Amino acid sequence: MENTETILKKVPLNDLHTALGAKMVPFAGFNMPVRYSSDLDEHNTVREAVGIFDVSHMGEFMVRGKGALELIQKVTSNDASKLFNGKIQYSCLPNSKGGIVDDLLVYKINNEEYLLVVNASNIEKDWNWISSHNSFGAQLENISDQTALFAVQGPKATEALQGLTSLNLSSMEYYTFEITDFAGVSNVIVSATGYTGAGGFEIYVPSDKAVLVWNKIMEAGKSFGIKPIGLGARDTLRLEMGFCLYGNDIDDSTSPIEANLGWITKFTKDFVNSKSLREQKDKGVSKKLVGFVMQERGIPRSHYPILDAEGNKIGEVTSGTQSPTLSVGIGMGYVSTPFAEVDSEIFIDIRSKKHKAKVVKLPFLKK
């Protein structure tokens, strides 16, 4: 009989996470730590001090050669020609039907070398999609399996990490990176990015150095209260900032215009499906992604219906939680455009009861 069970991939630190007592769960095809202590404790650690996430499941592609920029310009919605060496850009890969193949980060190393960082669940899909548009002679290399990635996030991240590198971390601007020495390892990418809104860095190291670098980070951060953080807190932290999660808030059927990602959709160039997305922008769309705050007790969850005052369905929740920082239910979801204005009154159907909510401007957590 055929074994239909999917074999989960393991990050290089899989055994270490188990030894630390992490609860491991399947996520994006990987065995990943969802929490070590409690989601609330881990969330607060990142907001108030410093935490470390193992996000080695993410995908990394190198794009090299004279056609590198042309290929990136064709497949991504943002304008990568604006990048300078050491600059990072948030972008997305539009599909040919108006939806999104994936959202990603584009790192410019030099004029003929770029790093693309993609979501773990989409590594194969993205690779095939980008490769299918490579009529520019660019050289593509999938380095996902050779690359470990740690996100060290929180207000004390700079202090905790500074002793591990000769790079002046406090002088780094948001969405920039350097290739430098780190924890005794050379040619490490240190980027001033993250998914938490709490500040910090993402560190790309060779997989065979992952345990060494993790242990050195934990040692350096000990006096600053560093703790390992799981996927549970990662989700509540990103949601407080209103950051989209692929598969929840954006997917193959949602357009960047509907998802309020017009700011990364630049019509100064030709890219995949740019003509129809331009039409969407000019003519308007029938639904939009909004953030909302509960006005009554209740926790919104993914796929809960969103209703108007009369009880008609006007949309659906894509992400929702009880905000640990704000102590209130918050969420994101698509609603009919007339209800997308800030301060619009909407209702979330929680267990067949209407709970009042209000559309707000993102992020939920104001700095």
PyMOL commands that set and color helices and strands:
alter all, ss='L'
color gray80, all
select helices_A, chain A and resi 14-19+39-48+68-75+80-82+120-132+144-146+157-162+169-171+207-224+231-240+262-264+274-283+337-339
alter helices_A, ss='H'
color red, helices_A
select strands_A, chain A and resi 9-10+23-27+30-35+51-54+59-64+88-94+100-110+113-118+139-142+147-153+177-182+185-191+200-206+227-229+287-294+305-307+313-323+328-336+345-350+353-360
alter strands_A, ss='S'
color yellow, strands_A
deselect
rebuild
show_as cartoon
